[in-house]
Amino acid sequence: MDTKAISLLLLRFSTGIYLSLWGIDKLINAEHAVNLSDRFYGGLLSSSALITVQGVVQVALGLAVVLGLFRGITYWAQLAWYLIGILPIIGYILDPFGAYLVETGRLTWFPSTTLLFASWVIILFKDYDLLSLDAKRNK
């Protein structure tokens, strides 16, 4: 089997499942999502209705990415979601040990860059994504 297609399938699976897991977290633990919104997004997304909508969208988007469905939209949407997620924690990513930009380091947030870059790779190599539903449907 084609190693590029398998690699892209694995990237789709890992990035899409991760997105879906965070969506499920919003649906079953809205308080956690509200706390994150309050802390990093200035409470912009703290409404329970917005949290629920986000959760549903995240789960659906993540599953569509895993399946390779509607790739022209879903892969870009996933990239945008991860990019928006990185913006409020960019200081921690640029300074993971808290040496010059942030007071306390958060090394555990640095892997967010991996999700962002993996999403970009999925888009760039879409032509090799032969194990997606869209490829099977010739889309």
FISE-465403 format. One line per 4 residues: number of its first residue (from 0); their letters; for each residue x, y, z of N, C-alpha, C, O. Coordinates in Angstrom, 2 decimals. Atoms other than C-alpha are relative to their C-alpha. Layout:
! residues N
NUM> A> X:Y:Z:X:Y:Z:X:Y:Z:X:Y:Z | ... $
***
This chain:
! residues 139
0> MDTK> 0.84:-1.19:0.00:0.00:0.00:0.00:0.88:1.25:0.00:2.03:1.20:0.44 | -0.72:-1.27:0.13:1.08:3.58:-0.61:0.30:0.60:1.37:-0.61:0.90:2.14 | -0.39:-0.52:-1.32:3.06:4.88:2.39:-0.43:1.45:0.19:-0.72:1.87:1.31 | 0.46:-1.39:-0.12:2.12:8.50:1.62:-1.48:0.03:0.41:-1.87:0.80:1.29 $
4> AISL> 1.43:0.05:-0.33:-1.60:7.64:1.73:-0.21:-0.46:1.44:-1.06:0.07:2.14 | 0.12:0.48:-1.38:-1.15:5.72:4.98:0.43:1.09:0.98:-0.22:1.29:2.00 | -0.47:-1.08:-0.87:0.83:8.59:6.51:-1.05:1.10:0.13:-1.29:1.60:1.22 | 1.05:-1.02:-0.04:-1.89:11.06:5.57:-1.22:-0.48:0.76:-1.85:0.29:1.49 $
8> LLLR> 1.09:0.57:-0.78:-4.55:8.74:6.96:0.29:0.11:1.50:-0.58:0.49:2.28 | -0.37:-0.09:-1.41:-2.67:8.62:10.26:-0.03:1.44:0.50:-0.49:1.71:1.62 | 0.07:-1.42:-0.38:-2.30:12.41:10.32:-1.45:0.46:0.13:-1.80:1.15:1.08 | 1.42:-0.36:-0.06:-6.00:12.84:9.54:-0.64:-0.57:1.25:-1.39:0.11:1.95 $
12> FSTG> 0.59:0.66:-1.16:-6.92:10.35:12.23:0.41:0.73:1.29:-0.44:1.04:2.12 | -0.45:-0.59:-1.26:-4.77:11.93:14.94:-0.47:1.44:0.17:-0.90:1.82:1.27 | 0.43:-1.39:-0.14:-5.61:15.57:14.19:-1.52:0.12:0.11:-2.03:0.94:0.87 | 1.46:-0.04:-0.04:-9.30:14.90:13.58:-0.57:-0.54:1.30:-1.50:0.03:1.86 $
16> IYLS> 0.46:0.55:-1.29:-9.77:12.71:16.66:0.27:0.98:1.13:-0.58:1.17:2.00 | -0.32:-0.98:-1.05:-8.01:15.29:18.82:-1.01:1.15:0.00:-1.48:1.57:1.05 | 1.00:-1.06:0.12:-10.35:17.99:17.52:-1.35:-0.48:0.54:-2.03:0.25:1.26 | 1.28:0.56:-0.48:-13.36:15.74:18.18:0.00:-0.19:1.52:-1.02:0.04:2.17 $
20> LWGI> -0.07:0.20:-1.46:-12.17:14.92:21.71:-0.21:1.31:0.74:-0.89:1.34:1.77 | 0.24:-1.30:-0.63:-12.04:18.61:22.58:-1.45:0.44:-0.17:-2.00:1.11:0.71 | 1.43:-0.30:0.19:-15.53:18.98:21.10:-0.85:-0.78:0.98:-1.79:-0.23:1.56 | 0.73:0.82:-0.98:-16.78:16.11:23.26:0.18:0.57:1.39:-0.77:0.60:2.18 $
24> DKLI> -0.24:-0.63:-1.31:-15.15:17.78:26.26:-0.93:1.19:0.21:-1.44:1.38:1.31 | 0.91:-1.14:-0.12:-17.20:20.90:25.55:-1.43:-0.46:0.26:-2.18:0.19:1.00 | 1.37:0.49:-0.15:-20.39:18.83:25.36:-0.25:-0.66:1.36:-1.35:-0.58:1.89 | 0.21:0.69:-1.28:-19.84:16.83:28.55:0.55:0.75:1.19:0.23:0.43:2.34 $
28> NAEH> -0.59:-0.76:-1.10:-17.86:19.36:30.59:0.08:1.47:-0.39:1.16:2.04:-0.51 | 0.07:-1.39:0.47:-19.01:22.82:29.54:0.73:0.95:0.96:1.28:1.96:0.52 | -0.68:-0.86:-0.97:-17.59:24.31:32.75:1.50:0.12:-0.31:2.08:1.20:-0.17 | -1.42:-0.02:0.38:-14.08:23.36:31.64:0.21:0.95:-1.18:1.15:1.75:-1.18 $
32> AVNL> -0.10:-0.87:1.18:-14.63:25.09:28.29:-0.21:1.46:0.37:0.47:2.34:-0.14 | 0.24:-1.38:-0.45:-16.03:28.19:30.01:1.23:0.54:0.72:1.63:1.69:0.50 | -1.20:-0.43:-0.71:-12.98:28.34:32.29:1.13:0.34:-0.98:1.83:1.34:-0.81 | -1.02:-0.28:1.01:-10.65:28.13:29.28:-0.32:1.27:-0.77:0.56:2.08:-1.05 $
36> SDRF> 0.42:-1.20:0.72:-12.66:30.78:27.45:0.25:1.24:0.84:0.76:2.25:0.35 | -0.21:-1.14:-0.89:-12.57:33.08:30.46:1.48:0.34:0.13:1.86:1.51:0.14 | -1.42:-0.21:-0.25:-8.85:32.61:30.93:0.76:0.46:-1.24:1.63:1.33:-1.15 | -0.82:-0.26:1.18:-7.58:32.75:27.35:-0.69:0.80:-1.10:-0.01:1.35:-1.97 $
40> YGGL> 0.72:-0.72:1.05:-10.31:34.34:25.21:-0.81:1.17:0.56:-1.70:1.68:-0.11 | 0.68:-1.13:-0.61:-11.48:37.05:27.60:-1.49:-0.21:0.17:-2.25:0.76:0.18 | 1.41:0.30:-0.20:-14.82:35.29:28.12:-0.84:0.10:-1.25:-2.06:-0.03:-1.19 | 0.71:-0.19:1.26:-15.73:35.81:24.47:-0.90:-1.18:-0.36:-1.96:-1.00:-0.96 $
44> LSSS> 0.73:1.21:0.38:-16.93:32.22:24.09:-0.62:-0.70:1.20:-0.85:-1.91:1.15 | 0.40:0.63:-1.26:-18.24:31.62:27.61:-1.48:-0.33:0.11:-1.89:-0.91:1.12 | 1.42:0.33:-0.04:-21.95:31.30:26.81:-0.17:-1.52:-0.16:0.47:-2.13:-1.01 | 0.19:1.45:0.10:-23.17:27.74:27.36:-0.57:-0.40:-1.37:-0.27:-1.48:-1.87 $
48> ALIT> 0.52:0.30:1.35:-25.07:27.91:24.06:1.13:-0.01:-1.03:1.19:-0.89:-1.89 | -1.14:-0.04:0.92:-21.89:28.92:22.21:0.92:-1.20:0.22:1.46:-1.76:-0.74 | -0.85:1.15:-0.32:-19.93:26.18:23.99:-0.59:-1.26:-0.64:0.13:-2.07:-1.20 | 0.66:1.17:0.58:-22.50:23.60:22.87:0.15:-0.01:-1.52:0.47:-1.04:-2.11 $
52> VQGV> -0.14:-0.10:1.45:-22.43:24.83:19.27:1.44:-0.33:-0.41:1.67:-1.08:-1.36 | -1.40:0.29:0.29:-18.63:24.78:19.28:0.29:-1.49:0.12:0.96:-2.07:-0.73 | -0.22:1.43:-0.21:-18.63:21.25:20.66:-0.54:-0.84:-1.15:0.14:-1.73:-1.64 | 0.60:0.74:1.10:-20.99:19.97:17.99:0.80:0.20:-1.29:1.08:-0.76:-2.01 $
56> VQVA> -0.77:-0.29:1.21:-19.04:21.72:15.22:1.36:-0.70:0.04:1.79:-1.27:-0.95 | -1.31:0.65:-0.13:-15.72:20.41:16.54:-0.09:-1.51:-0.22:0.75:-2.08:-0.92 | 0.15:1.45:0.18:-16.95:16.82:16.73:-0.25:-0.32:-1.47:0.38:-1.22:-2.03 | 0.33:0.26:1.41:-18.45:16.96:13.23:1.20:0.27:-0.91:1.50:-0.52:-1.80 $
60> LGLA> -1.17:-0.34:0.81:-15.40:18.68:11.75:1.10:-1.04:0.17:1.69:-1.50:-0.81 | -1.03:1.00:-0.27:-13.00:16.27:13.42:-0.30:-1.32:-0.68:0.59:-1.94:-1.26 | 0.37:1.26:0.65:-14.92:13.25:12.16:0.08:0.09:-1.52:0.47:-0.87:-2.18 | -0.10:-0.19:1.45:-15.11:14.68:8.64:1.47:-0.05:-0.44:1.78:-0.60:-1.49 $
64> VVLG> -1.43:0.06:0.32:-11.32:15.14:8.69:0.49:-1.43:0.07:1.20:-1.89:-0.82 | -0.41:1.40:-0.14:-10.79:11.59:9.95:-0.42:-0.80:-1.23:0.35:-1.61:-1.75 | 0.52:0.74:1.15:-12.93:10.28:7.10:0.51:0.54:-1.34:0.40:-0.14:-2.36 | -0.43:-0.61:1.26:-11.44:12.62:4.51:-1.19:0.42:-0.83:-1.21:0.21:-2.05 $
68> LFRG> 1.25:-0.39:0.64:-14.85:14.03:3.68:-0.06:1.51:-0.16:0.26:2.25:0.77 | 0.08:-1.44:0.32:-15.39:17.44:2.02:1.34:0.68:0.26:1.42:1.73:0.90 | -1.38:-0.40:-0.30:-11.62:17.90:2.08:0.30:1.45:-0.33:1.06:2.10:0.39 | -0.28:-1.38:0.39:-11.62:21.25:0.31:-0.45:1.01:1.04:0.05:2.13:1.08 $
72> ITYW> 0.51:-0.88:-1.06:-13.50:22.74:3.25:0.54:-0.45:1.36:1.07:0.36:2.12 | -0.28:0.47:-1.37:-12.82:20.54:6.27:1.48:0.08:0.37:1.81:0.37:1.52 | -1.42:-0.07:-0.33:-9.03:20.44:6.02:0.41:1.43:0.32:1.18:1.67:1.26 | -0.28:-1.41:-0.28:-8.86:24.23:5.84:-0.66:0.45:1.30:-0.08:1.24:2.05 $
76> AQLA> 0.69:-0.37:-1.24:-11.41:24.56:8.64:0.77:-0.52:1.22:0.88:0.17:2.23 | -0.79:0.54:-1.11:-9.32:22.28:10.85:1.25:0.86:0.22:1.58:1.19:1.36 | -1.19:-0.85:-0.12:-6.20:24.35:10.11:-0.36:1.32:0.68:0.35:1.78:1.58 | 0.45:-1.27:-0.60:-8.11:27.54:10.98:-0.32:-0.19:1.48:0.02:0.66:2.30 $
80> WYLI> 0.37:0.25:-1.40:-9.46:25.99:14.20:1.26:-0.09:0.87:1.32:0.50:1.95 | -1.23:0.12:-0.78:-5.98:25.03:15.37:0.77:1.31:0.05:1.38:1.62:1.07 | -0.67:-1.30:-0.01:-4.57:28.41:14.36:-0.65:0.94:1.00:0.04:1.61:1.77 | 0.72:-0.86:-0.95:-7.26:30.27:16.29:0.27:-0.46:1.43:0.39:0.36:2.35 $
84> GILP> -0.29:0.53:-1.33:-6.59:27.97:19.24:1.38:0.36:0.51:1.60:0.47:1.72 | -1.37:-0.34:-0.38:-2.91:28.86:19.22:0.15:1.48:0.34:0.98:1.84:1.18 | -0.18:-1.45:-0.17:-3.36:32.64:19.11:0.06:0.46:1.46:0.97:1.21:1.80 | -0.07:-0.51:-1.38:-4.16:33.19:22.81:1.15:-0.60:0.83:1.46:-0.09:1.90 $
88> IIGY> -1.10:0.61:-0.75:-1.30:30.92:23.90:1.34:0.14:-0.72:2.30:-0.55:-0.39 | -1.21:-0.15:0.81:1.31:32.11:21.40:1.21:0.35:0.86:2.33:-0.08:0.56 | -1.11:-0.34:-0.89:3.43:33.57:24.20:0.63:-1.24:0.62:1.84:-1.32:0.77 | -0.50:1.24:-0.60:3.70:30.13:25.80:0.70:-0.88:-1.03:1.60:-1.65:-0.69 $
92> ILDP> -0.64:0.78:1.06:4.63:28.58:22.46:1.36:0.61:-0.36:2.33:-0.12:-0.58 | -1.25:-0.67:0.31:7.31:31.18:21.73:0.99:-0.03:1.17:2.20:0.07:0.98 | -0.82:0.01:-1.21:8.57:30.99:25.32:-0.46:-1.14:0.92:-1.02:-0.87:1.99 | 0.56:1.13:-0.76:7.76:27.47:26.60:0.55:-0.15:1.41:-0.08:-0.81:2.24 $
96> FGAY> -0.57:0.10:-1.34:10.03:27.82:29.64:-0.23:1.25:0.84:0.24:1.33:1.98 | 0.30:-1.21:-0.75:8.78:31.26:30.69:1.23:0.85:0.28:1.36:1.42:1.36 | -1.25:-0.72:-0.21:12.15:32.92:30.21:-0.08:1.49:-0.34:0.65:2.29:0.24 | -0.01:-1.41:0.42:11.19:36.20:28.52:-1.35:0.57:-0.40:-1.52:1.78:-0.36 $
100> LVET> 1.30:-0.54:0.44:7.57:36.50:27.29:-1.12:-0.21:1.00:-1.99:0.65:1.16 | 1.06:0.34:-0.94:5.41:34.83:29.90:0.61:-0.28:1.37:1.78:-0.65:1.48 | -0.52:0.18:-1.36:5.73:34.54:33.66:0.31:-1.46:0.31:1.34:-1.76:0.93 | -0.15:1.42:-0.28:5.32:30.78:33.83:-0.01:-0.76:-1.31:-0.89:-0.54:-2.14 $
104> GRLT> -0.05:0.79:1.22:6.30:28.35:31.12:-1.09:-1.06:-0.03:-1.56:-1.51:1.02 | 0.98:1.07:0.23:3.85:25.83:29.69:0.49:-0.86:-1.14:-0.03:-0.77:-2.26 | -0.58:0.85:1.02:5.90:23.30:27.78:-1.04:-0.92:-0.64:-0.92:-1.30:-1.80 | 1.03:0.92:0.51:2.80:21.11:27.40:-0.82:0.61:-1.13:-1.52:-0.13:-1.83 $
108> WFPS> 0.76:-0.60:1.09:1.27:23.62:24.98:0.76:0.08:-1.30:0.17:0.33:-2.34 | -0.79:-0.07:1.22:4.13:23.55:22.51:-0.47:-0.98:-1.07:-0.41:-0.63:-2.25 | 0.46:0.92:1.04:2.74:20.43:20.74:-1.20:0.51:-0.82:-1.54:-0.09:-1.84 | 1.06:-0.60:0.82:-0.14:22.61:19.53:0.52:0.36:-1.38:-0.22:0.34:-2.36 $
112> TTLL> -0.60:-0.31:1.30:2.26:23.60:16.77:-0.02:-1.24:-0.89:-0.18:-1.12:-2.10 | 0.01:1.24:0.78:2.40:19.96:15.69:-1.36:-0.21:-0.66:-1.43:-0.59:-1.82 | 1.34:0.12:0.57:-1.37:19.89:15.19:-0.20:0.99:-1.15:-0.77:0.64:-2.18 | 0.12:-1.01:1.04:-1.21:23.10:13.19:0.78:-0.41:-1.25:0.26:-0.36:-2.36 $
116> FASW> -0.84:0.36:1.15:1.66:21.92:10.98:-0.47:-1.29:-0.66:-0.38:-1.43:-1.88 | 0.55:1.24:0.58:0.16:18.45:10.53:-1.22:0.32:-0.86:-1.41:-0.28:-1.92 | 1.16:-0.41:0.78:-3.04:20.11:9.34:0.44:0.63:-1.32:-0.19:0.42:-2.36 | -0.54:-0.62:1.20:-0.99:22.11:6.86:0.53:-1.07:-0.96:0.31:-0.98:-2.17 $
120> VIIL> -0.52:1.10:0.83:0.74:18.94:5.59:-1.14:-0.75:-0.68:-1.05:-1.11:-1.86 | 1.17:0.69:0.58:-2.65:17.28:5.07:-0.54:0.78:-1.20:-0.93:0.18:-2.20 | 0.48:-0.84:1.11:-3.69:20.20:2.87:0.99:-0.06:-1.17:0.58:-0.25:-2.32 | -1.01:-0.04:1.06:-0.42:20.35:0.94:0.09:-1.29:-0.80:0.36:-1.27:-2.00 $
124> FKDY> -0.15:1.29:0.65:-0.41:16.64:0.16:-1.34:-0.70:-0.27:-1.42:-1.92:-0.33 | 1.34:0.53:0.24:-4.12:16.22:-0.51:-0.06:-0.93:-1.21:-0.86:-1.86:-1.23 | 0.00:0.84:1.20:-3.37:14.69:-3.92:0.45:-1.44:0.30:0.14:-2.36:-0.45 | -0.46:1.34:-0.40:-1.73:11.73:-2.13:-0.93:-0.64:1.03:-0.66:-1.74:1.50 $
128> DLLS> 0.94:0.44:-1.04:-4.66:11.33:0.27:-0.99:-1.00:-0.58:-2.20:-0.75:-0.63 | 0.80:0.97:0.75:-5.93:8.24:-1.51:-0.91:-0.87:0.86:-1.77:-1.58:0.33 | 0.84:0.81:-0.89:-7.50:6.60:1.55:-1.12:0.82:0.65:-1.69:0.41:1.66 | 1.11:-0.82:-0.49:-10.03:9.38:2.11:-1.29:-0.36:-0.71:-1.27:-0.91:-1.82 $
132> LDAK> 1.28:0.23:0.66:-13.72:9.10:1.36:-0.14:0.83:-1.27:-0.68:0.35:-2.27 | 0.07:-0.83:1.21:-13.44:11.99:-1.08:0.79:-0.61:-1.15:0.35:-0.55:-2.30 | -0.80:0.64:1.07:-10.70:10.17:-3.01:-0.76:-1.20:-0.56:-0.75:-1.44:-1.77 | 0.78:1.16:0.44:-12.89:7.08:-3.15:-1.20:0.44:-0.85:-1.64:-0.29:-1.73 $
136> RNK> 1.14:-0.53:0.76:-15.75:9.27:-4.48:0.47:0.84:-1.18:-0.35:1.43:-1.88 | -0.60:-0.81:1.06:-13.36:10.97:-6.95:-0.30:1.48:0.17:-0.59:2.16:-0.81 | 0.23:-1.42:-0.29:-13.81:14.36:-5.28:1.28:0.66:0.41:1.30:1.86:0.71 $
***
